[in-house]
């Protein structure tokens, strides 16, 4: 009985470690997607800066993971900077805002505040692109898929390339 309890406890620890490793890999993959979005989305000229700024609304560990994954990356000679986005702070210019699923209860607050600004709002909660943002990550089995809301992109002054749009399911917003 004691041996069985020890084995179950060990299996539980291994499953927890495996789940953490899977979550870490998933966020690294999402960071890679976000990096590539920078290549396939056009921003208005007035939103250009010396760097590509990615704001992340998530637990500190996720912000660090995204930052580490994209450290040293550049596009068109501009470095990529990742920071923890605080919706109440002024002067946080970003090109992409990634909202973690665990903050779903405040997603509508963030997206309403930023609606119409040239920020690519990306999320991972169910129905995100329809309800709140421009691009949503959707898990289908073991695969990660994209949903894109072209109307919201247009409203933000962003142009999604045909190449990126062809990889996603195009959705419209919920009214």
C-alpha positions as CSV (number, residue, x, y, z in Angstrom):
1,X,0.0,0.0,0.0
2,X,2.8,2.4,0.9
3,X,4.7,1.5,-2.3
4,X,1.6,2.1,-4.4
5,X,1.1,5.5,-2.7
6,X,4.8,6.4,-3.4
7,X,4.5,5.3,-7.0
8,X,1.3,7.4,-7.5
9,X,3.0,10.4,-5.8
10,X,6.0,10.0,-8.1
11,X,3.7,9.7,-11.2
12,X,1.8,12.8,-10.1
13,X,5.1,14.7,-9.8
14,X,6.3,13.4,-13.2
15,X,3.0,14.4,-14.8
16,X,3.2,17.9,-13.2
17,X,6.8,18.3,-14.5
18,X,5.7,17.1,-18.0
19,X,2.7,19.5,-18.0
20,X,5.1,22.4,-17.0
21,X,7.5,21.4,-19.8
22,X,4.6,21.2,-22.3
23,X,3.3,24.6,-21.2
24,X,6.8,26.1,-21.6
25,X,7.1,24.6,-25.1
26,X,3.7,25.9,-26.0
27,X,4.6,29.5,-24.9
28,X,7.9,29.2,-26.8
29,X,6.0,28.2,-30.0
30,X,3.5,31.1,-29.4
31,X,6.5,33.5,-29.0
32,X,7.8,32.3,-32.3
33,X,4.4,32.9,-33.9
34,X,4.3,36.4,-32.5
35,X,7.7,37.1,-33.8
36,X,6.6,36.0,-37.3
37,X,3.5,38.1,-37.1
38,X,5.8,41.1,-37.1
39,X,6.9,40.1,-40.6
40,X,3.4,39.6,-42.0
41,X,1.5,42.6,-40.6
42,X,1.9,46.2,-41.7
43,X,1.6,49.0,-39.2
44,X,0.8,52.7,-40.0
45,X,3.9,54.8,-40.5
46,X,3.2,56.8,-37.4
47,X,3.5,53.7,-35.2
48,X,7.1,53.0,-36.3
49,X,9.9,53.1,-33.7
50,X,13.5,52.0,-33.4
51,X,12.4,48.6,-32.0
52,X,9.5,46.1,-32.3
53,X,7.7,46.3,-28.9
54,X,5.8,43.4,-27.6
55,X,3.7,43.9,-24.5
56,X,2.6,40.8,-22.6
57,X,-0.2,40.6,-20.0
58,X,0.6,37.4,-18.2
59,X,2.2,35.9,-15.1
60,X,5.8,37.0,-14.7
61,X,7.2,33.5,-15.7
62,X,5.4,33.7,-19.1
63,X,6.7,37.2,-19.7
64,X,10.2,36.1,-19.0
65,X,9.8,33.0,-21.2
66,X,8.6,35.1,-24.2
67,X,11.4,37.6,-23.6
68,X,14.1,34.9,-23.4
69,X,12.7,33.2,-26.6
70,X,12.8,36.4,-28.6
71,X,16.1,37.8,-27.1
72,X,18.5,39.0,-29.7
73,X,16.0,38.8,-32.6
74,X,15.7,41.5,-35.1
75,X,13.5,42.3,-38.1
76,X,14.5,44.8,-40.8
77,X,17.3,46.1,-38.5
78,X,14.9,46.7,-35.6
79,X,15.4,44.8,-32.3
80,X,12.5,43.0,-30.6
81,X,11.7,44.1,-27.0
82,X,9.4,42.2,-24.7
83,X,7.9,43.8,-21.6
84,X,5.2,43.2,-19.0
85,X,2.3,45.4,-20.1
86,X,0.5,47.4,-17.5
87,X,-2.8,48.7,-18.9
88,X,-2.9,51.5,-16.4
89,X,0.6,52.9,-17.1
90,X,1.2,55.6,-19.6
91,X,3.8,55.6,-22.4
92,X,3.9,51.8,-23.1
93,X,4.1,51.8,-26.8
94,X,3.7,48.4,-28.3
95,X,3.1,46.9,-31.7
96,X,1.8,43.6,-30.4
97,X,-0.1,42.9,-27.1
98,X,-0.3,39.3,-26.1
99,X,-2.9,38.5,-23.5
100,X,-2.5,35.3,-21.6
101,X,-5.5,33.0,-21.1
102,X,-5.4,33.2,-17.4
103,X,-6.4,36.8,-17.5
104,X,-9.5,36.2,-19.5
105,X,-11.8,37.9,-17.0
106,X,-10.1,41.3,-17.8
107,X,-9.6,40.8,-21.6
108,X,-12.6,42.8,-22.6
109,X,-11.4,45.7,-20.5
110,X,-7.9,45.6,-22.2
111,X,-9.2,45.2,-25.7
112,X,-11.9,47.9,-25.4
113,X,-9.3,50.4,-24.1
114,X,-7.0,49.6,-27.0
115,X,-9.6,49.3,-29.8
116,X,-8.8,51.4,-32.8
117,X,-5.1,51.8,-31.8
118,X,-2.5,50.3,-34.1
119,X,-1.8,47.4,-31.8
120,X,-2.0,43.8,-32.9
121,X,-3.9,42.3,-30.0
122,X,-3.2,38.6,-29.7
123,X,-4.8,36.2,-27.2
124,X,-5.3,32.6,-26.4
125,X,-8.7,32.3,-24.8
126,X,-11.5,30.5,-26.6
127,X,-13.2,32.8,-29.2
128,X,-10.6,35.6,-28.5
129,X,-10.4,36.9,-32.1
130,X,-14.2,37.0,-32.3
131,X,-14.9,38.6,-29.0
132,X,-11.8,40.7,-28.2
133,X,-8.8,40.8,-30.4
134,X,-7.3,40.5,-33.8
135,X,-5.5,37.1,-33.7
136,X,-6.4,34.2,-31.5
137,X,-4.4,31.0,-30.8
138,X,-6.7,28.0,-30.9
139,X,-5.7,24.5,-29.9
140,X,-7.1,21.7,-32.1
141,X,-5.9,18.5,-30.6
142,X,-2.2,18.7,-30.3
143,X,-2.0,21.5,-33.0
144,X,-2.0,25.2,-32.6
145,X,-4.1,27.1,-35.1
146,X,-4.9,30.7,-35.7
147,X,-8.1,32.7,-36.0
148,X,-7.8,36.2,-37.5
149,X,-10.5,39.0,-37.3
150,X,-9.8,41.1,-40.4
151,X,-12.4,43.7,-39.5
152,X,-10.6,44.4,-36.2
153,X,-7.3,44.5,-37.9
154,X,-8.6,47.1,-40.4
155,X,-10.1,49.1,-37.6
156,X,-6.7,49.2,-35.9
157,X,-5.1,50.4,-39.1
158,X,-3.2,47.1,-39.6
159,X,-2.9,45.2,-42.8
160,X,-2.6,41.4,-42.5
161,X,-0.7,39.8,-45.4
162,X,-2.4,37.3,-47.6
163,X,0.2,34.7,-46.6
164,X,-0.6,35.0,-42.9
165,X,-4.4,35.2,-43.6
166,X,-4.2,32.0,-45.6
167,X,-2.8,30.1,-42.6
168,X,-5.8,31.1,-40.4
169,X,-9.5,30.8,-40.1
170,X,-11.0,34.2,-40.7
171,X,-13.6,35.2,-38.2
172,X,-15.8,38.2,-37.6
173,X,-16.5,39.9,-34.3
174,X,-19.4,39.2,-32.0
175,X,-21.7,42.2,-31.9
